[in-house]
Amino acid sequence: MKPTDIAQPRHPGRPAISPDGSQIVVALTRVDLDEDDYASDLWIAPSDGSAPPRKLTHGWRDGAPAFSPDGRWLAFVRAVRGDDGKVGKPQVYVMPTAGGEPRRLTDEKLGASGPVWSPDSTRLAYTARVPEEGRYGTKDGVDAGQEPPRRIAKLFYRVDDVGFLLDRPRHVFVVGVNEEEGGEPTRITDGPYDHTDVDWSPAGGLLTFSASRHETWNDDLVADIWVCAEDGSGIRALTDGTLSAGQPRFSPDGSTVCFTAVVADGPVISNNYLWSAPSDGSAPARRITDEEPYSLAYPSGVLEPVEDGVLFGNEVRGGVELLLVPYDGGEPSVVAHGTERQVVAAARRGGTLAMTITDATSGFRAIGDNLLGAFASTYPTEYLGDTIESLARAGRAGYRVVEVPVEMRAREVGVSSASSLSSAWYLVRVVAAVWLQRYRPTGRRVVSLTQWEREAS
């Protein structure tokens, strides 16, 4: 891989599936070398592979897509890049799936994230940080250097990539979608606490989220799972204050909240277990995965309740496998093996399972010290140069080239991009590249040994 190749990869995020399972939308992130920044678009494709993916949005940084339950809307977050090159805070947008321009629903000072739909497809819940008055640009003419000093009275007060926490807690909001109804977003939670990972019950009536709302918040690692009515009333905890819990998700019927947690006063490094609790609070929360073999993959592990269990991204021998864990805590079944790959995101809807997987799909090349020095001097950069010409030039220069066979897995999904015609054309270019390399300098040079290498020999 060369430095100029950095802009080539596309990194897919968590897939969103239409209610009938026929369409998949995913955010593809890329590096924009001209702007020295990351950018992302939403792409859509039929789940049966009958047509190639096509770009759905053309924003600067679009992500977190979510289909409405009735399939009429697609919600997502977008950060807009201005003419001055500055990227704004992400806001919640919605667009009709039948076609039309995206429409912004929020204008949060510090940005919004994680939109989730109400079961009637008329509202969205999301989280956003609420800045203290006079800070973070809430007062004209007062920048960060002119803000008054902060009095820190909590142990956990600052994190990387965010900054100070105590003067901008994260809260849950609800906003209407229909343009004719309009209306401003309604804040559902209160207090100085951070509220994260909001989810809406498919049965309606309840929201769930994670928060540290106890007396010693941010002085310990306790985080509870909470539920409340859609207007924020009747808030109550489903956990007992002994766990560090997060990622609450309702089961499809709304009767259960599944989440991950570790014991708050246990070892700092431990497996992240799967738990569940009745959403009505009729029974205490219980762990439904064994302690030793199962742990949710960090940092963005899969946790999605479906009709017959919970999809769970489990760490295994350096990979991430996708498991289906029964609600009763029985033995999980493997949906996708992860010993040689990582399932980094997954979703299932309408009989369709979509996964984002990273694996080693290309060959691996090991290069000795002397050849590395020669390639550092002159390395072919044209098409086929880095794959074909480089090997031919290495052999012509007297280096030993050895091919080590490996066992490749059979294709599980998708269609190969290679056809009979393209394969024949590829062979023609290979022959041309091998012939042309005979007239190029090999770039071989003597690489001097360091003092310790001389002593070792």
PATORBA-819402 format. One record per residue: x, y, z of N, C-alpha, C in turn. Coordinates in steps of 0.2 Angstrom, whole numbers, padded with zeros to 4 digits, always signed. Atoms other than C-alpha are relative to their C-alpha. Example, Ala and Ser with C-alpha at 12.3 -4.5 7.8 and 13.67 -1.06 7.14 Angstrom:
+0004-0006+0000+0062-0022+0039+0004+0006+0000;-0004-0006-0001+0068-0005+0036-0004+0005+0003;
This chain:
+0004-0006+0000+0000+0000+0000+0004+0006+0000;-0004-0006+0001+0007+0017-0005-0004+0006+0003;+0004-0006-0004+0002+0034+0004-0005+0002-0004;+0005-0003+0004-0008+0039-0011-0006-0005+0000;+0006+0005+0000-0019+0023-0009-0005+0002+0006;+0004-0001-0006-0026+0030+0008-0007+0002-0002;+0006-0002+0002-0040+0038-0002-0004-0005-0003;+0004+0005+0003-0045+0022-0010-0005-0004+0004;+0004+0004-0003-0053+0012+0003-0007+0003+0002;+0007-0003-0003-0072+0014+0008-0001-0005+0006;+0001+0004-0006-0076+0009+0025-0008+0000+0002;+0008+0000-0001-0095+0004+0027-0001+0000+0008;+0002+0000-0007-0104+0007+0044-0005-0005+0001;+0005+0004-0001-0119-0001+0051-0005+0000-0005;+0006+0000+0005-0132-0007+0038-0006+0002+0003;+0007-0001-0002-0150-0001+0039-0004-0004-0005;+0004+0004+0004-0163-0013+0032-0007+0003+0000;+0007-0002+0001-0180-0008+0025-0004-0005+0003;+0005+0004-0003-0195-0015+0034-0001-0007-0003;+0001+0006+0004-0198-0028+0020+0006-0004-0002;-0006+0004+0001-0180-0033+0019+0003+0001-0007;-0002+0000+0007-0178-0028+0001+0006+0005-0002;-0005-0005+0001-0166-0013+0003+0004+0001+0005;-0005-0001-0005-0150-0010+0012+0003+0007-0001;-0003-0007+0000-0143+0008+0016+0006-0001+0005;-0006+0000-0004-0125+0010+0023+0004+0006-0002;-0004-0006+0001-0114+0024+0026+0007-0002-0002;-0007+0002+0003-0097+0023+0016+0005+0006+0002;-0004-0005-0002-0083+0033+0024+0007+0000-0004;-0006+0000+0004-0068+0038+0014+0005+0006+0002;-0004-0006-0002-0053+0050+0016+0000+0005-0006;-0001-0005+0006-0053+0066+0005+0007+0003+0001;-0007-0002+0000-0035+0070+0002+0000+0008-0001;+0000-0007+0001-0039+0087-0005-0002+0005+0006;+0002-0004-0006-0048+0093+0010+0003-0002+0007;-0004+0003-0006-0037+0083+0022-0006-0002+0006;+0005+0002-0005-0053+0076+0031-0004-0006-0002;+0004+0006+0001-0065+0061+0032-0007+0003-0003;+0007-0002+0002-0081+0062+0022-0004-0007-0001;+0004+0006+0001-0095+0049+0020-0007+0002-0003;+0007+0000+0003-0111+0046+0010-0004-0006+0001;+0005+0006-0001-0126+0035+0011-0001-0003-0007;+0001+0004+0006-0127+0021-0002-0006-0005+0001;+0006+0005+0000-0142+0010-0006+0001-0005-0005;+0000+0006+0005-0143-0007-0014-0006-0005+0002;+0005+0005-0001-0156-0021-0016+0003-0006+0004;-0003+0005-0004-0153-0035-0004+0001-0006-0003;-0001+0006+0004-0154-0048-0017+0006+0000-0005;-0006-0001+0005-0139-0041-0027-0002+0001-0007;+0002-0001+0007-0150-0038-0042+0002+0006-0004;-0002-0006+0003-0143-0021-0045+0006+0002+0004;-0006-0003-0004-0126-0012-0040-0002+0005+0005;+0002-0006-0004-0126+0000-0026+0000+0006-0003;-0001-0007+0003-0129+0018-0030+0000+0005+0006;+0000-0005-0005-0126+0034-0020-0007+0003+0001;+0006-0003-0002-0141+0040-0011+0000+0007+0003;-0001-0007-0002-0135+0056-0003+0007+0003-0002;-0006-0003+0002-0122+0069-0007+0002+0005+0005;-0003-0004-0005-0118+0077+0009+0007-0001+0002;-0007+0001-0001-0101+0080+0016+0001-0006+0005;-0001+0006-0005-0103+0068+0031-0006-0002+0002;+0006+0002-0002-0118+0058+0032+0001-0007+0003;-0001+0006-0003-0121+0043+0043-0006-0002+0004;+0006+0002-0004-0132+0033+0055-0006-0001-0003;+0007+0001+0003-0146+0028+0043-0005-0004+0004;+0005+0004-0003-0162+0022+0050-0007+0000-0004;+0007+0000+0003-0178+0017+0041-0005+0000+0005;+0006+0000-0004-0195+0021+0048-0003-0007+0000;+0004+0007+0000-0206+0006+0053-0004-0001-0006;+0005+0001+0006-0218+0010+0039+0004+0001-0007;-0004-0001+0006-0204+0012+0026+0000+0006-0004;+0000-0006+0004-0208+0029+0021+0005+0005+0000;-0005-0005-0001-0194+0038+0028+0007-0003+0002;-0007+0002-0002-0175+0037+0031+0003+0006+0004;-0004-0005-0004-0167+0046+0045+0007-0001+0000;-0007+0000-0001-0149+0050+0047+0003+0006+0003;-0003-0006-0002-0136+0062+0053+0004+0003-0005;-0004-0003+0005-0127+0075+0043+0004+0006+0003;-0004-0006-0002-0113+0087+0046+0002+0003-0007;-0001-0004+0006-0112+0101+0033+0007+0003+0000;-0006-0004+0000-0096+0108+0027-0001+0007-0004;+0001-0007+0003-0096+0127+0024+0005+0002-0005;-0005-0002+0006-0088+0137+0010+0007+0002+0003;-0007-0002-0003-0074+0142+0023+0003-0006+0002;-0003+0007-0002-0070+0123+0025-0001-0002+0007;+0002+0002-0006-0077+0122+0042-0006-0005+0000;+0006+0005+0000-0088+0107+0046-0004+0001+0006;+0005-0001-0006-0103+0110+0057-0001-0006+0004;+0002+0006-0004-0110+0099+0070-0005-0004-0003;+0005+0004+0003-0120+0084+0065-0007+0001+0002;+0007-0001-0002-0139+0086+0065-0004-0006-0003;+0005+0005+0002-0154+0074+0062-0003+0003-0006;+0004-0001+0006-0161+0074+0044-0005-0006-0001;+0005+0006+0003-0175+0064+0036-0002+0002-0007;+0002-0001+0007-0179+0061+0018-0005-0006-0002;+0004+0005+0002-0193+0051+0010+0003-0005-0004;-0003+0006+0004-0188+0034+0003-0003+0000-0007;+0002+0000+0007-0199+0037-0012+0003+0005-0005;-0003-0006+0003-0188+0052-0017-0001+0006+0002;+0001-0006-0003-0185+0069-0012+0006+0003+0004;-0006-0003-0004-0173+0081-0003+0000-0001+0007;+0000+0001-0007-0167+0078+0014-0002+0007+0004;+0003-0006-0003-0175+0090+0027+0003-0001+0007;-0003+0000-0006-0166+0095+0043-0005+0001+0006;+0005+0000-0006-0175+0092+0060+0003+0003+0006;-0003-0003-0006-0163+0098+0073+0005+0006-0002;-0005-0006+0001-0152+0113+0076+0004+0000+0007;-0003+0000-0007-0142+0107+0092+0007+0003+0000;-0006-0004-0001-0128+0118+0097+0006-0004-0001;-0006+0004+0000-0116+0104+0100-0001-0007-0004;+0002+0006+0005-0124+0091+0087-0004-0005+0003;+0005+0005-0002-0136+0077+0088+0003-0007-0003;-0003+0007+0003-0133+0058+0086-0005-0005+0002;+0004+0006-0001-0142+0041+0086-0007+0000+0000;+0007+0000+0001-0159+0044+0079-0003-0007+0000;+0004+0006+0000-0172+0030+0083-0007+0002-0001;+0007-0001+0002-0190+0029+0077-0005-0002+0005;+0006+0002-0004-0206+0029+0086-0004-0006-0004;+0004+0006+0004-0217+0013+0081-0005+0003-0005;+0005-0002+0005-0229+0024+0072+0003+0005-0005;-0004-0004+0006-0215+0033+0061-0002+0007+0000;+0002-0007+0000-0221+0050+0067+0006+0004+0003;-0005-0004-0005-0206+0055+0079+0006-0004+0000;-0007+0003-0001-0188+0052+0082+0003+0002+0006;-0004-0002-0006-0178+0051+0098+0007+0000-0002;-0007-0001+0002-0160+0056+0098+0003+0003+0007;-0003-0003-0006-0147+0062+0111+0004+0006-0003;-0004-0006+0002-0138+0079+0111+0003+0003+0006;-0003-0004-0006-0126+0088+0123-0003+0007+0000;+0003-0006-0001-0134+0103+0131+0005+0005+0003;-0005-0004-0003-0121+0117+0134-0002+0004+0006;+0002-0005-0005-0121+0127+0150+0000+0007-0003;+0001-0007+0003-0126+0145+0146+0007+0004+0001;-0006-0004-0001-0111+0156+0142+0006-0004-0003;-0006+0005+0002-0100+0141+0136-0002-0003-0007;+0001+0003+0007-0097+0133+0119-0004+0004-0005;+0003-0004+0006-0103+0147+0108-0007+0002+0002;+0007-0002-0001-0120+0150+0117+0000+0007+0001;+0000-0007-0001-0115+0168+0120+0004+0003-0005;-0004-0003+0005-0110+0179+0106+0006+0004+0002;-0007-0004-0001-0092+0186+0106+0004-0004+0006;-0004+0004-0006-0087+0173+0120+0003-0006-0003;-0003+0006+0003-0075+0160+0113+0003-0004+0006;-0002+0004-0005-0067+0146+0123+0005+0003+0005;-0005-0003-0004-0052+0157+0129-0003+0005+0005;+0003-0006-0004-0064+0170+0137-0005-0003+0005;+0004+0003-0004-0075+0157+0146+0002+0000+0007;-0002+0000-0007-0075+0158+0165+0003-0007+0002;-0003+0006-0002-0065+0145+0175-0005-0005+0002;+0004+0005-0002-0072+0128+0178+0002-0003+0007;-0001+0003-0007-0074+0121+0196-0001-0008-0001;+0001+0007+0001-0071+0102+0195-0001-0003+0006;+0001+0003-0007-0079+0092+0209-0002-0007-0002;+0002+0007+0001-0081+0075+0200+0007-0003-0003;-0006+0003+0002-0067+0062+0196-0001-0001-0008;+0001+0001+0008-0074+0058+0178-0003+0007-0003;+0002-0006+0003-0075+0075+0170+0002+0002-0007;-0003-0001+0007-0066+0074+0153+0002-0006-0003;-0001+0006+0004-0064+0062+0139+0003+0003-0006;-0003-0002+0006-0054+0062+0123-0005+0001-0005;+0005-0002+0006-0062+0069+0107-0006+0003+0002;+0006-0004-0003-0075+0077+0118+0002+0006+0004;-0002-0006-0004-0067+0088+0131-0004-0001+0007;+0004+0000-0006-0076+0093+0147-0007-0003+0000;+0007+0003+0000-0092+0084+0152-0005+0003+0004;+0005-0002-0005-0099+0092+0167-0004+0006-0002;+0004-0006+0002-0105+0108+0159-0003-0001-0007;+0004+0001+0006-0113+0100+0144-0002-0008+0000;+0002+0007-0001-0122+0084+0149-0004-0002-0006;+0004+0003+0006-0130+0073+0135-0007-0002+0003;+0007+0001-0002-0149+0072+0136-0004-0003-0006;+0004+0003+0005-0163+0063+0126-0005+0005-0002;+0005-0005+0003-0174+0073+0114-0005-0004-0004;+0005+0003+0005-0190+0069+0104-0002+0005-0005;+0002-0005+0005-0194+0078+0088-0005-0003-0005;+0005+0003+0005-0209+0076+0076+0003+0000-0007;-0003+0001+0006-0205+0071+0058-0004+0003-0006;+0004-0003+0005-0220+0077+0048+0000+0007-0001;-0001-0007+0001-0217+0094+0040-0006+0004+0002;+0006-0004-0001-0235+0100+0042-0001+0001+0008;+0001-0001-0008-0234+0097+0061+0005+0004+0003;-0005-0004-0002-0218+0106+0063+0002-0001+0008;-0001+0000-0007-0213+0110+0081+0007-0001+0002;-0007+0000-0002-0197+0111+0091+0001-0007+0004;-0002+0006-0004-0188+0096+0099-0002+0001+0007;+0002+0000-0007-0194+0091+0116+0005-0004+0004;-0005+0004-0004-0181+0087+0129-0003-0004+0005;+0004+0005-0004-0186+0071+0139+0004-0001+0006;-0004+0001-0006-0172+0070+0152+0002+0006+0003;-0003-0006-0004-0165+0082+0165+0006-0002+0004;-0006+0001-0004-0151+0084+0177+0007+0001-0003;-0007-0001+0002-0132+0085+0176+0003-0006-0003;-0002+0007+0002-0131+0067+0170+0000-0001-0007;+0000+0002+0007-0126+0060+0153-0005-0006-0001;+0005+0005+0002-0140+0050+0145+0002-0003-0007;-0003+0003+0006-0134+0038+0131-0004-0006-0003;+0003+0006+0003-0140+0025+0119-0007-0001+0000;+0007+0000-0001-0158+0029+0118-0003-0005-0005;+0004+0005+0005-0170+0016+0110-0008+0001+0002;+0007-0001+0000-0189+0017+0107-0003-0007+0000;+0003+0006+0000-0200+0002+0112-0005-0001-0006;+0004+0001+0006-0208-0006+0096-0007-0001+0002;+0007+0000-0002-0224-0008+0107-0003+0007+0001;+0002-0007-0001-0224+0011+0110-0001+0001+0008;+0002-0002-0007-0226+0020+0126+0007+0001+0004;-0006+0000-0004-0208+0018+0133+0007+0002-0004;-0007-0001+0002-0190+0025+0130+0005-0004+0005;-0006+0002-0005-0174+0017+0137+0006+0003-0002;-0006-0003+0001-0157+0023+0139+0005-0001+0006;-0005+0001-0006-0141+0022+0150+0002+0006+0003;-0002-0006-0004-0137+0035+0163+0003-0002+0007;-0002+0001-0007-0128+0037+0179-0003+0006+0004;+0005-0005-0003-0142+0046+0189+0000+0000+0008;-0001+0001-0007-0136+0041+0206+0004+0005+0004;-0003-0006-0004-0129+0052+0220+0007+0001-0001;-0007-0001+0001-0111+0048+0217+0002-0001-0008;-0001+0001+0007-0112+0049+0198+0006+0004-0002;-0006-0002+0002-0096+0052+0189+0006+0000+0005;-0006+0002-0005-0086+0047+0205+0001-0007+0000;-0001+0008+0000-0088+0028+0201-0002-0002-0007;+0001+0003+0007-0091+0017+0186-0007-0002-0001;+0007+0002+0000-0110+0014+0190-0004+0003-0006;+0005-0003+0005-0122+0016+0175-0006-0004+0000;+0006+0004+0000-0140+0010+0176-0003+0001-0007;+0004+0000+0006-0152+0006+0162-0007+0002+0003;+0006-0004-0002-0168+0017+0163-0005-0001-0005;+0006+0000+0005-0185+0017+0155-0004+0006+0003;+0005-0006-0002-0198+0032+0155-0005+0000-0005;+0005-0001+0005-0213+0037+0146+0002+0004-0006;-0002-0004+0006-0212+0045+0129+0001+0008+0001;-0001-0007-0002-0214+0062+0138+0005+0001+0005;-0005+0000-0006-0201+0058+0151-0002-0001+0007;+0002+0001-0007-0212+0055+0165+0001-0008+0002;+0000+0007-0003-0212+0039+0176+0007-0003-0001;-0007+0003+0001-0193+0037+0175+0002-0005+0005;-0002+0005-0005-0187+0021+0184+0006-0004-0003;-0006+0004+0002-0171+0010+0184-0002-0007-0001;+0001+0007+0000-0171-0008+0178+0006-0004+0003;-0006+0003-0003-0154-0011+0186+0001+0002+0007;+0000-0002-0007-0149-0010+0204+0006+0004+0003;-0006-0004-0002-0134+0001+0204+0006-0003+0002;-0006+0003-0001-0121-0012+0204+0004-0002-0006;-0003+0002+0006-0117-0013+0186+0002+0006-0004;-0002-0006+0005-0109-0002+0172-0003-0003-0006;+0004+0003+0005-0122-0005+0159-0001+0005-0006;+0001-0004+0005-0125+0002+0142-0003-0004-0006;+0003+0003+0006-0132-0001+0124-0007-0004+0001;+0006+0004-0001-0150-0005+0130-0004+0000-0007;+0004+0001+0006-0161-0012+0116-0007-0004+0002;+0007+0004-0002-0180-0017+0117+0000-0006-0005;+0002+0006+0004-0185-0034+0111-0005+0002-0005;+0005-0002+0005-0196-0034+0095-0007+0001+0003;+0007-0001-0002-0212-0036+0106+0000+0006+0006;+0000-0006-0005-0206-0022+0119+0000-0003+0007;+0001+0003-0007-0207-0034+0134+0007+0000+0004;-0007+0001-0003-0188-0035+0137+0005+0005-0002;-0006-0005+0002-0173-0023+0137+0006-0004+0001;-0006+0004-0001-0157-0032+0133+0006+0006+0000;-0006-0005-0001-0140-0023+0137+0006-0004+0001;-0006+0003-0002-0122-0026+0140+0002+0003+0007;-0002-0002-0006-0114-0024+0157+0006-0004+0003;-0004+0004-0005-0100-0028+0169-0001+0003+0007;+0000-0002-0007-0099-0027+0188+0004+0006+0001;-0004-0007-0001-0095-0009+0192+0006+0000+0004;-0005+0000-0005-0084-0013+0207+0005-0006-0002;-0004+0006+0002-0076-0028+0198+0007+0002-0004;-0006-0001+0003-0059-0029+0188-0002+0006-0006;+0001-0005+0005-0057-0014+0176+0000-0003-0007;+0000+0003+0006-0053-0026+0162-0004-0007+0001;+0004+0006-0001-0067-0040+0161-0004-0001-0006;+0004+0001+0006-0078-0048+0148-0007+0004+0001;+0006-0004+0000-0093-0037+0143-0006-0005-0001;+0005+0006+0001-0108-0049+0146-0007+0003-0003;+0007-0001+0002-0126-0049+0139-0005-0001+0005;+0005+0000-0005-0140-0045+0151-0007+0001-0003;+0007-0002+0002-0159-0043+0150-0004+0001+0006;+0005-0002-0006-0173-0036+0161-0007+0001-0003;+0007-0002+0002-0192-0035+0159-0001+0007+0000;+0000-0007+0001-0196-0018+0153-0005+0003+0005;+0004-0003-0005-0210-0017+0166+0002+0000+0007;-0003+0000-0006-0198-0020+0180-0003-0006+0005;+0003+0005-0004-0207-0036+0186+0005-0005+0003;-0005+0004-0003-0191-0045+0189+0007+0003-0001;-0007-0003+0000-0172-0041+0192+0003-0002-0007;-0004+0002+0005-0160-0040+0178+0004-0006+0001;-0004+0006-0001-0150-0056+0174+0004-0001-0006;-0005+0001+0006-0135-0061+0164-0002-0006-0004;+0002+0005+0005-0139-0072+0149+0006-0003-0004;-0006+0003+0003-0121-0076+0143+0005-0002+0006;-0005+0002-0005-0108-0086+0152+0006+0005+0001;-0006-0004-0001-0093-0077+0160+0006+0000-0004;-0006+0001+0004-0079-0085+0151+0000+0001-0007;-0001+0000+0007-0082-0088+0133-0003+0006-0004;+0003-0005+0004-0092-0073+0128+0001+0007+0003;-0001-0007-0002-0088-0054+0128-0002+0004-0006;+0002-0005+0006-0096-0040+0117+0007+0003-0003;-0005-0003+0003-0083-0034+0105+0001+0007+0001;-0001-0007-0001-0075-0017+0108+0003+0003-0006;+0004-0005-0004-0078-0003+0104-0008+0000-0003;+0007-0001+0003-0094-0005+0092-0003-0007-0001;+0003+0007+0001-0100-0023+0095-0007+0000-0002;+0007+0001+0002-0116-0029+0088-0004-0002+0006;+0005+0002-0005-0131-0030+0100-0007+0002-0003;+0007-0001+0003-0148-0032+0091-0005-0005+0002;+0005+0005-0001-0163-0041+0098-0004-0001-0006;+0005+0002+0005-0173-0050+0085-0005-0005+0003;+0006+0004-0003-0188-0062+0086+0003-0006+0004;-0002+0006-0003-0178-0078+0090+0006+0001+0005;-0006+0000-0004-0164-0071+0101+0003+0007-0001;-0004-0007+0000-0151-0057+0102+0006-0001-0004;-0006+0000+0004-0138-0054+0088+0006+0003+0005;-0006-0002-0005-0121-0053+0098+0006+0000-0003;-0007+0000+0002-0104-0048+0092+0005-0003+0005;-0005+0003-0006-0092-0060+0102+0007+0000-0002;-0007+0000+0001-0074-0058+0103+0003-0007+0000;-0002+0006+0000-0065-0074+0098+0007-0001-0003;-0007+0001+0003-0046-0077+0095+0002+0005-0005;-0002-0005+0004-0043-0060+0088-0005+0002-0005;+0006-0002+0005-0059-0060+0077-0006+0001+0004;+0007-0001-0003-0077-0056+0080-0005-0004-0004;+0006+0004+0003-0091-0069+0077-0006+0003+0002;+0007-0002-0001-0109-0066+0076-0004-0005+0003;+0004+0005-0003-0119-0076+0088-0008+0002+0001;+0007-0001-0002-0138-0078+0091-0001-0003+0007;+0001+0002-0007-0141-0079+0110-0007+0000+0001;+0008+0001-0002-0158-0086+0116-0001+0005+0006;+0003-0004-0005-0168-0075+0127+0001-0003+0007;+0000+0003-0006-0168-0088+0140+0007-0002+0003;-0007+0001-0002-0149-0089+0141+0003-0007-0002;-0002+0006+0002-0147-0105+0132+0007+0000-0004;-0006+0000+0004-0132-0110+0121-0001+0004-0006;+0001-0004+0006-0129-0097+0108+0002-0004-0006;-0002+0004+0006-0128-0103+0090+0004+0005-0005;-0005-0004+0004-0115-0096+0077-0004+0002-0006;+0003-0003+0007-0123-0085+0063+0006+0001-0005;-0006-0001+0004-0106-0080+0056+0007-0001+0004;-0006+0001-0004-0089-0087+0061+0005+0006-0001;-0004-0006+0000-0076-0074+0066+0007-0002+0001;-0007+0002-0002-0059-0084+0068+0005+0004-0005;-0004-0003+0004-0052-0076+0053-0003+0007-0003;+0003-0007+0002-0063-0060+0051-0003+0003+0006;+0003-0003-0005-0072-0048+0061-0007+0003-0003;+0007-0002+0002-0091-0045+0060-0001+0007+0004;+0000-0006-0004-0091-0026+0065-0007+0003+0000;+0006-0003-0001-0109-0022+0062-0005-0005-0003;+0005+0005+0003-0125-0032+0058-0007+0003+0002;+0007-0002-0001-0144-0029+0056-0004-0006-0003;+0005+0005+0003-0159-0041+0053-0007+0003+0000;+0007-0003+0000-0176-0036+0047-0003-0003-0007;+0003+0003+0006-0189-0043+0035+0003-0006-0003;-0003+0006+0002-0180-0059+0034+0006+0001-0003;-0007-0001+0003-0164-0051+0028+0005+0001+0006;-0005-0002-0005-0148-0051+0038+0006+0003-0004;-0005-0004+0003-0135-0038+0033+0006+0000+0005;-0006-0001-0004-0117-0038+0040+0005+0004-0003;-0006-0004+0002-0102-0027+0039+0006-0004+0002;-0006+0005-0002-0086-0039+0039+0006+0003-0003;-0007-0001+0003-0068-0035+0038+0004-0007+0001;-0004+0006+0000-0056-0049+0033+0006+0001-0005;-0006+0000+0004-0040-0053+0024-0002-0003-0007;+0002+0002+0006-0046-0054+0006+0006+0000-0006;-0006-0001+0005-0029-0050-0003+0006-0004+0003;-0006+0004-0002-0012-0059-0003+0004+0004+0005;-0005-0003-0005+0001-0055+0010+0007-0001-0003;-0007+0000+0003+0019-0051+0004+0005+0002+0006;-0005-0001-0004+0034-0052+0015+0006+0001-0003;-0006-0002+0004+0050-0043+0010+0006+0000+0004;-0006+0000-0004+0068-0045+0016+0003+0007+0000;-0003-0007-0001+0079-0031+0022+0003+0003-0006;-0003-0003+0006+0089-0029+0006-0005+0002-0005;+0004-0002+0006+0075-0030-0006-0005+0006+0002;+0004-0005-0002+0065-0018+0005+0004+0007-0001;-0004-0005+0001+0080-0006+0003+0000+0002-0008;+0001-0001+0007+0079-0008-0016-0006+0003-0002;+0006-0003+0002+0061-0005-0017-0001+0007+0003;+0000-0007-0003+0063+0011-0006+0003+0004-0005;-0003-0004+0005+0074+0017-0020-0004+0001-0006;+0005+0000+0006+0063+0013-0035-0005-0005+0001;+0005+0005+0000+0047+0005-0034-0006+0002-0005;+0005-0001+0006+0034+0003-0049-0006+0002+0003;+0006-0002-0002+0019+0013-0046-0006+0000-0005;+0005+0001+0005+0009+0010-0062-0004-0006+0002;+0005+0006-0001-0006-0002-0063+0004-0006-0002;-0004+0007+0000+0001-0020-0061+0007+0001+0002;-0007-0001-0002+0018-0012-0056+0001-0003+0007;-0001+0002-0006+0015-0016-0038-0001-0007+0001;+0001+0007-0001+0009-0033-0040+0004-0005-0005;-0004+0004+0005+0017-0040-0056+0007+0002-0002;-0006-0003+0002+0031-0029-0061+0005-0001+0005;-0005+0000-0006+0039-0028-0044+0002-0007+0001;-0003+0007-0001+0040-0047-0043+0005-0002-0005;-0005+0002+0006+0048-0049-0060+0006+0004+0001;-0006-0004-0001+0060-0035-0056+0005-0003+0005;-0004+0003-0005+0065-0043-0040+0003-0007-0002;-0003+0006+0002+0068-0060-0048+0006+0002-0005;-0005-0001+0004+0078-0052-0062+0006+0003+0003;-0006-0003-0004+0089-0043-0049+0004-0005+0004;-0004+0005-0004+0094-0059-0041-0003-0002+0006;+0003+0001-0007+0082-0059-0026-0004-0007-0001;+0004+0007+0000+0073-0076-0022-0007+0002+0001;+0007-0001-0001+0054-0075-0024-0003-0007+0001;+0003+0006-0002+0044-0089-0016-0007+0001+0001;+0008-0001-0001+0025-0091-0017-0002-0006+0005;+0003+0004-0006+0017-0099-0001-0007-0001-0001;+0007+0001+0001+0000-0107-0005-0004+0001+0007;+0004-0001-0006-0014-0103+0007-0007-0003-0002;+0007+0003+0001-0032-0110+0009-0004+0006+0000;+0005-0006+0000-0045-0097+0003-0007-0003+0001;+0007+0001-0001-0063-0097+0009-0004+0001-0007;+0004-0001+0006-0076-0099-0004-0005+0006+0001;+0005-0006+0000-0087-0084-0008-0006-0002+0003;+0006+0001-0003-0102-0083+0003-0006+0004-0003;+0005-0005+0002-0111-0068-0004+0003+0004-0006;-0002-0005+0006-0111-0056-0019+0002-0004-0006;-0002+0002+0007-0105-0058-0037+0007+0002-0001;-0006-0002+0002-0087-0058-0043+0000+0005-0005;-0001-0005+0005-0081-0043-0052+0003-0002-0007;-0004+0003+0006-0071-0054-0064-0004-0004-0005;+0004+0003+0005-0079-0060-0080+0006-0004-0005;-0005+0003+0005-0071-0071-0094+0004+0005-0004;-0003-0006+0004-0068-0055-0105+0005+0004+0005;-0005-0004-0004-0060-0045-0090+0006-0005+0002;-0006+0004-0002-0049-0060-0085+0005-0001-0006;-0004+0000+0006-0043-0062-0103+0004+0007-0001;-0003-0007+0001-0039-0043-0104+0005+0001+0006;-0005-0001-0005-0030-0044-0087+0006-0004-0002;-0006+0004+0002-0018-0058-0094+0004+0004-0005;-0004-0004+0006-0014-0047-0109+0004+0005+0004;-0004-0005-0003-0009-0033-0097+0005-0003+0004;-0005+0003-0004+0001-0045-0086+0006-0001-0005;-0005+0002+0004+0011-0051-0101+0004+0007-0002;-0003-0006+0002+0014-0033-0107+0004+0003+0006;-0003-0002-0006+0019-0028-0089+0007-0003+0001;-0006+0004-0001+0032-0042-0088+0005+0002-0006;-0005-0001+0005+0039-0038-0105+0003+0007+0001;-0003-0007+0000+0041-0019-0102+0005+0000+0006;-0004-0001-0006+0049-0022-0085+0008-0002-0002;-0006+0002+0002+0064-0030-0094+0005+0006-0002;-0004-0006+0002+0069-0012-0100+0000+0005+0005;-0001-0004-0006+0068-0004-0083+0006-0001+0004;-0006+0002-0004+0082-0002-0071-0003-0004+0006;+0002+0005-0005+0081-0015-0057-0001+0004+0007;+0000-0004-0006+0084-0002-0043+0004-0003+0005;-0003+0003-0005+0095-0014-0034+0006+0004+0003;-0006-0003-0003+0108-0007-0022+0002-0004+0006;-0003+0004-0006+0119-0013-0008-0002+0004+0006;+0002-0003-0006+0112-0010+0009+0005-0002+0005;-0005+0001-0005+0125-0008+0022-0003-0002+0006;+0002+0003-0006+0124-0018+0038+0002+0005+0006;-0002-0004-0005+0123-0009+0054+0005-0003+0005;-0005+0002-0004+0135-0011+0068-0002-0007+0004;+0002+0005-0004+0125-0023+0078-0001-0006-0005;+0001+0006+0005+0121-0034+0062+0007-0003-0002;-0007+0003+0002+0140-0035+0058+0002-0004+0006;-0002+0004-0006+0143-0041+0076-0004-0006+0001;+0004+0006+0000+0129-0053+0075+0002-0005-0005;-0002+0005+0005+0136-0061+0059+0007-0002+0001;
